[in-house]
Amino acid sequence: MKNIRTRFSPSPTGMIHLGNARAALFSALYAARHHGVFILRIEDTDATRSEMKYVESLQEDLHWLNVNWQEGPGVNGKHGPYWQSQRQEIYAAYYKILEEKQLIYPCFCTDQELMLARKIQLSRGQAPRYSGTCRKLSRAEIDKRLAEGKSPAWRFIVPTNKTIEFEDTVKGTQVFKSDDIGDFIIRRADGTAPFLFCNAIDDAVMEISHVLRGEDHLANTPRQIMILNALDLPHPEYGHLSLIVGDDGTPLSKRHGSYSVHEMREQGYLPRAIINYLSRLGHVCDTQELLGFDDLAEHFYLEKLSRSPARFDLSQLMYWQKMAVQMLDVPALWRWLGENIENQVPETERQLFAETIKTNIEFPRDAAMWAKIFFHDSVHIDESELNLITEAGEQFFVEAEQAVDKYGIDFPNVLAEMKKTLGIHGKKLFMPLRVALTGKTHGPELAHIARILGQNKIKHRLGQAFKLASRSKMGGA
């Protein structure tokens, strides 16, 4: 097998979202599996939209996900620079070759003219493509427009009656007709290189072997292959990933929720949860274990990428989030929870608190809720849970207090005693106790709750529950 070199080439015009993160992850996994090189390349030729804050953010997000590059910003390599804005001389040299071969021509059409032509084509049921207006200009006509101070874009001459065919590593054989593709711009009027051109050139000169990108780029591929063929440059193997869609079948967007990696970090998602979820989104992984990056790479195969749209499933993401939380050791858990929550928990109780809540939380905000429940004097009981207290009745909490007086925080014996004296078991026994002690119908085991609360706080909360049951009885009478 040839040397594997993959890349991720984002445009720094916004925060990186799950779709981009998945393309980066798959590219990095494939390179890692074959002991290859993964490259990060910043496609910042659109100066009006590119911002340094997004460059910094996407690098932070990728490092956080443990998707690290072997060449790119901050990591020198023989194919730098890795910022397209710094590679204009490279592109200029290839423009010159194409001009000498008479494979490109200047185009003076305005945006308004192009928009009108597009509308006319659409009204006739035709696929919109450039009609070749400026392709027919004579040298004298070109010189006249240049003398008038007009700055042209440059278009690539698409040959007629040709077939462009390539094998897509995800979608299989792809065939395009050149007659369906109009002459396209490869150099803007301001002299800069658009995505279509510089992306193809960089893939060739950086010796990229495989490109994994979203299927929304599929129509760009025949154009890029034509450019590279005209320059006698090799093209990589392309694989176009199925798009991530929401429940309604439309591409995942803000209307489905906010899924930028930066915002997910702030919400408390764990990086291992995200990469385990993404590695199975549109890819059949042959294990259901929670894995680190290197192990995920061992289970990544191009042949197992799906051609069908990858449906985003929040419940599956939360499955991996819960698994990732449960895999944290206590020091890692506290680093994740942060100082704000740590300061709410007495130092002597932190180990016990962490062990108690770990299987019952998904995000730091859940831990904050349990800290408030365990380490404040009183507990809030919502109206929806109050009926469990009233249905249990006063005698239930009298017997509960007596059992705690007898056995303290030894809750297995407390429960056994109540079972004997009240003649109840199951939910009728557990649920009123859980609500009385925490205000919740779900959560950690009662035995763990008892250890954290301690005997005095347990009795205080049982007394509060008794008063609520008594008040309800009086109101009912």
Secondary structure, 3 states (H helix, E strand, C coil): CCCCEEEECCCCCCCCEHHHHHHHHHHHHHHHHCCCEEEECECCCCCCCCCHHHHHHHHHHHHHCCCCCCEECCECCCCCCCEHHHCHHHHHHHHHHHHHCCCEEEECCCHHHHHHHHHHHHHCCCCCCCCCHHHHCCHHHHHHHHHCCCCCEEEECCCCCCEEEEEECCCEEEEEEHHHCCCEEEECCCCCCCHHHHHHHHHHHCCCCEEEEEHHHCCHHHHHHHHHHHCCCCCCEEEEECCEECCCCCECCHHHCCCEHHHHHHHCCCHHHHHHHHCCCCECCCCCCCCCHHHHHHCCCHHHECCCCEECCHHHHHHHHHHHHHHCCHHHHHHHHCHHHHCCCCHHHHHHHHHHHHHHCCCHHHHHHHHHHHHCCCCCCCHHHHHHHHHHCHHHHHHHHHHHHHHCCCHHHHHHHHHHHHCCCCHHHHHHHHHHHHCCCCCCCHHHHHHHHHHHHHHHHHHHHHHHHHHHHHHHC
